[in-house]
Amino acid sequence: MKKRSNLKNTLVAEAVSSAPELASPEVIISPELITEAEPEVLDAEVNVRVAILSEDGFEECELTSPKEALERAGAIVDIISTHTGKIKSWDKNHWGHEVTVDKDLSEAVPEDYDALILPGGVMNPDKLRQNKNAISFVKRFINAGKPVAAICHGPQTLIETGLIEGNTMTSYPSLQTDLRNAGVEWVDKEVVHCGQFITSRQPGDLEAFNRELLSELSLRAA
C-alpha cells in the first residue's frame, strides 16, 4: 500500500488536556504504520455469458427484464431461437415488441455459456418443448450442472427433459399438476432456488427472480 508522501519520518502526536496531570505522554508514530486507505476494489472484468432460449410468443418482460439486469451487471447475454432474425413477444393480451436473435439454435453451443434462462409466455414454451434440438440444448445445461432459470410457463420446457425429478420448483399455477407429475415438489413462492434450478411464478416475481439469478452468478446488481 502506498505511503503518504507528505508525512515526515516521524510524527509527534501530543495529547492536550486542560488538566495537566491527566495529559497523555507524547506518542511517536512511525511513518511505516501510517498508510492511506485503499480505494474500494470493484469487480474485475466480468466474464459471464448467459443464454436466453426463446421462441415467438414469449412474455415480453420475462425476457427483457432478466436480460437488462444481467447486462447492467456486466454479463454478456445471447438470445437464442430456432430461427434467425427476430422473435415477437406477447405482452399481456397482444403482440408486443420484437427482439433480435443473436444465435440460431443450430449454431449455439451450451459449453459457451454459464447459465440458461427460459422465459415464459404460453406459446413460447409450447413451441420449444416440441423441438428436439431445443430440448437437447436444455438437457446439456442440466447435465453439466449449470444454473437454469425458468419463470412462469418456462418450466414446461424443463418437464420435457425428464431431468427435474426430485427438485422443488414453482411456476405459473396452471403448471403445478404437470410439474408434480414430473416428480417435482411444487410450491407457491415468488422464487425457488433448488440446486441448479431457479424458478418463479409470474412477471410480478421478476425482481426476486433477477436478484437470485445475479446472486447465483456472483454478479453485483447495478
C-alpha positions as CSV (number, residue, x, y, z in Angstrom):
1,M,0.0,0.0,0.0
2,K,1.2,3.5,-0.9
3,K,2.7,5.6,1.9
4,R,1.6,9.2,2.4
5,S,4.2,11.3,0.8
6,N,3.6,14.4,2.9
7,L,4.5,12.7,6.2
8,K,7.8,13.3,7.8
9,N,9.9,10.4,9.0
10,T,8.3,10.9,12.5
11,L,5.0,12.4,13.6
12,V,4.6,13.5,17.1
13,A,1.0,13.5,18.5
14,E,0.6,15.4,21.7
15,A,-2.5,14.8,23.8
16,V,-3.8,18.2,25.1
17,S,-5.7,18.3,28.3
18,S,-7.0,21.1,30.5
19,A,-5.8,19.1,33.5
20,P,-2.0,18.7,33.2
21,E,-2.0,15.7,35.5
22,L,-4.2,13.9,33.0
23,A,-2.2,14.7,29.9
24,S,-1.0,11.7,27.9
25,P,2.6,11.2,27.1
26,E,3.8,12.1,23.6
27,V,3.2,9.3,21.1
28,I,5.7,8.5,18.4
29,I,4.2,7.1,15.3
30,S,6.4,5.5,12.7
31,P,5.6,6.5,9.2
32,E,5.6,2.8,8.2
33,L,2.4,2.5,10.3
34,I,0.6,5.4,8.6
35,T,-0.9,4.4,5.3
36,E,-3.6,5.7,3.0
37,A,-6.9,3.9,3.0
38,E,-7.0,1.6,0.0
39,P,-9.7,2.5,-2.6
40,E,-12.6,0.2,-3.0
41,V,-11.8,-2.5,-5.4
42,L,-14.5,-3.0,-7.9
43,D,-15.2,-6.3,-9.6
44,A,-12.7,-7.4,-12.1
45,E,-13.9,-7.7,-15.7
46,V,-17.0,-9.8,-15.7
47,N,-16.6,-12.9,-17.7
48,V,-20.1,-14.3,-17.5
49,R,-22.1,-15.3,-20.6
50,V,-25.8,-16.3,-20.4
51,A,-28.1,-17.8,-23.0
52,I,-31.8,-17.0,-23.2
53,L,-33.7,-19.6,-25.2
54,S,-37.0,-18.5,-26.6
55,E,-39.5,-18.7,-29.4
56,D,-42.1,-16.4,-30.7
57,G,-44.8,-15.7,-28.1
58,F,-42.6,-15.2,-25.1
59,E,-43.9,-12.9,-22.3
60,E,-42.1,-9.7,-23.1
61,C,-40.9,-8.6,-19.6
62,E,-39.8,-12.1,-18.7
63,L,-37.1,-11.9,-21.4
64,T,-36.2,-8.2,-21.3
65,S,-36.1,-7.8,-17.5
66,P,-33.5,-10.6,-16.7
67,K,-31.6,-9.6,-19.9
68,E,-31.3,-6.0,-18.8
69,A,-30.4,-6.9,-15.2
70,L,-27.6,-9.2,-16.3
71,E,-26.2,-6.7,-18.9
72,R,-26.2,-3.9,-16.3
73,A,-24.1,-6.2,-14.1
74,G,-21.7,-6.8,-16.9
75,A,-22.7,-10.1,-18.3
76,I,-23.0,-10.9,-22.0
77,V,-26.4,-12.2,-22.9
78,D,-27.3,-14.0,-26.1
79,I,-30.9,-14.6,-27.3
80,I,-31.1,-18.0,-29.0
81,S,-34.0,-19.2,-31.0
82,T,-34.9,-21.9,-33.6
83,H,-34.5,-19.3,-36.4
84,T,-32.5,-16.2,-37.1
85,G,-33.9,-12.6,-37.4
86,K,-36.3,-11.5,-34.8
87,I,-38.8,-13.1,-32.4
88,K,-42.0,-11.5,-31.4
89,S,-43.2,-11.1,-27.8
90,W,-46.6,-11.4,-26.3
91,D,-47.4,-8.5,-24.0
92,K,-50.3,-9.4,-21.7
93,N,-53.0,-9.7,-24.3
94,H,-51.5,-8.6,-27.6
95,W,-48.4,-8.9,-29.7
96,G,-45.6,-6.8,-28.3
97,H,-42.1,-5.8,-29.3
98,E,-39.7,-7.9,-31.4
99,V,-36.2,-8.7,-30.2
100,T,-33.2,-9.7,-32.3
101,V,-32.0,-13.3,-32.2
102,D,-28.2,-13.4,-31.5
103,K,-27.7,-17.0,-32.5
104,D,-29.6,-19.7,-34.3
105,L,-30.1,-22.8,-32.0
106,S,-28.2,-24.9,-34.5
107,E,-25.1,-22.8,-34.0
108,A,-25.3,-22.3,-30.2
109,V,-23.0,-24.3,-28.0
110,P,-24.1,-24.8,-24.3
111,E,-20.5,-25.1,-23.3
112,D,-20.0,-21.4,-24.3
113,Y,-22.5,-20.3,-21.6
114,D,-22.5,-20.1,-17.8
115,A,-26.3,-20.3,-17.4
116,L,-29.6,-20.6,-19.2
117,I,-32.8,-18.6,-18.9
118,L,-36.2,-19.9,-20.1
119,P,-38.8,-17.0,-20.2
120,G,-42.5,-17.8,-20.1
121,G,-45.4,-16.9,-22.3
122,V,-47.9,-19.6,-23.2
123,M,-46.9,-20.0,-26.8
124,N,-43.1,-19.9,-26.4
125,P,-42.5,-22.9,-24.2
126,D,-45.2,-24.9,-26.0
127,K,-43.2,-24.5,-29.2
128,L,-39.9,-25.2,-27.6
129,R,-41.0,-28.4,-25.9
130,Q,-41.9,-29.8,-29.3
131,N,-38.5,-29.1,-30.7
132,K,-36.0,-31.9,-30.2
133,N,-33.0,-29.6,-30.7
134,A,-34.3,-27.2,-28.1
135,I,-34.8,-30.0,-25.6
136,S,-31.3,-31.4,-26.3
137,F,-29.9,-27.9,-25.7
138,V,-31.6,-27.6,-22.3
139,K,-30.5,-31.1,-21.3
140,R,-26.9,-30.2,-21.9
141,F,-27.1,-27.3,-19.4
142,I,-28.8,-29.6,-16.8
143,N,-26.3,-32.4,-17.3
144,A,-23.4,-30.0,-16.9
145,G,-24.8,-28.7,-13.6
146,K,-25.1,-25.2,-14.8
147,P,-27.7,-22.8,-13.5
148,V,-31.1,-23.0,-15.3
149,A,-33.6,-20.3,-14.5
150,A,-37.3,-20.5,-15.7
151,I,-40.2,-18.3,-15.0
152,C,-44.0,-18.5,-15.4
153,H,-44.7,-21.1,-18.2
154,G,-40.9,-21.6,-18.8
155,P,-40.7,-24.8,-16.7
156,Q,-42.9,-26.5,-19.3
157,T,-39.7,-27.0,-21.3
158,L,-37.9,-28.4,-18.3
159,I,-40.6,-31.0,-17.9
160,E,-39.9,-32.3,-21.4
161,T,-36.2,-33.0,-20.5
162,G,-37.2,-35.7,-18.0
163,L,-34.4,-34.4,-15.7
164,I,-36.2,-32.5,-13.0
165,E,-37.5,-35.2,-10.7
166,G,-36.8,-34.7,-7.0
167,N,-36.4,-30.9,-7.3
168,T,-38.5,-28.2,-5.7
169,M,-39.9,-25.6,-8.1
170,T,-42.6,-23.0,-8.6
171,S,-44.3,-21.8,-11.8
172,Y,-47.4,-20.3,-13.1
173,P,-50.1,-22.1,-11.0
174,S,-51.7,-23.9,-14.0
175,L,-48.5,-25.9,-14.4
176,Q,-48.3,-27.3,-10.9
177,T,-50.0,-30.6,-11.8
178,D,-47.7,-31.1,-14.7
179,L,-44.6,-30.4,-12.6
180,R,-45.8,-32.7,-9.8
181,N,-46.4,-35.5,-12.4
182,A,-42.8,-34.9,-13.4
183,G,-41.6,-35.7,-9.9
184,V,-41.3,-32.1,-8.7
185,E,-42.3,-30.7,-5.3
186,W,-44.3,-27.6,-6.4
187,V,-44.6,-24.7,-4.0
188,D,-46.3,-21.3,-4.3
189,K,-43.4,-18.8,-3.7
190,E,-42.1,-15.8,-5.7
191,V,-38.7,-17.5,-6.3
192,V,-37.4,-21.0,-5.5
193,H,-33.7,-21.9,-5.8
194,C,-33.2,-25.6,-5.6
195,G,-29.8,-26.9,-6.7
196,Q,-29.1,-25.6,-10.1
197,F,-32.7,-24.5,-10.8
198,I,-34.2,-21.1,-10.2
199,T,-37.9,-20.7,-10.8
200,S,-40.6,-18.0,-10.3
201,R,-44.3,-17.8,-10.9
202,Q,-45.1,-14.7,-12.9
203,P,-43.9,-11.2,-14.0
204,G,-44.6,-9.8,-10.6
205,D,-41.8,-12.0,-9.2
206,L,-39.2,-10.7,-11.6
207,E,-37.3,-8.6,-9.0
208,A,-36.8,-11.6,-6.8
209,F,-36.0,-13.8,-9.9
210,N,-33.4,-11.4,-11.2
211,R,-31.8,-11.0,-7.8
212,E,-31.5,-14.7,-7.3
213,L,-30.0,-15.2,-10.7
214,L,-27.4,-12.5,-10.2
215,S,-26.5,-13.9,-6.8
216,E,-26.1,-17.4,-8.3
217,L,-23.7,-16.0,-10.9
218,S,-21.9,-13.8,-8.3
219,L,-22.8,-10.6,-10.1
220,R,-23.5,-7.3,-8.4
221,A,-26.7,-5.6,-9.3
222,A,-26.1,-2.2,-10.9
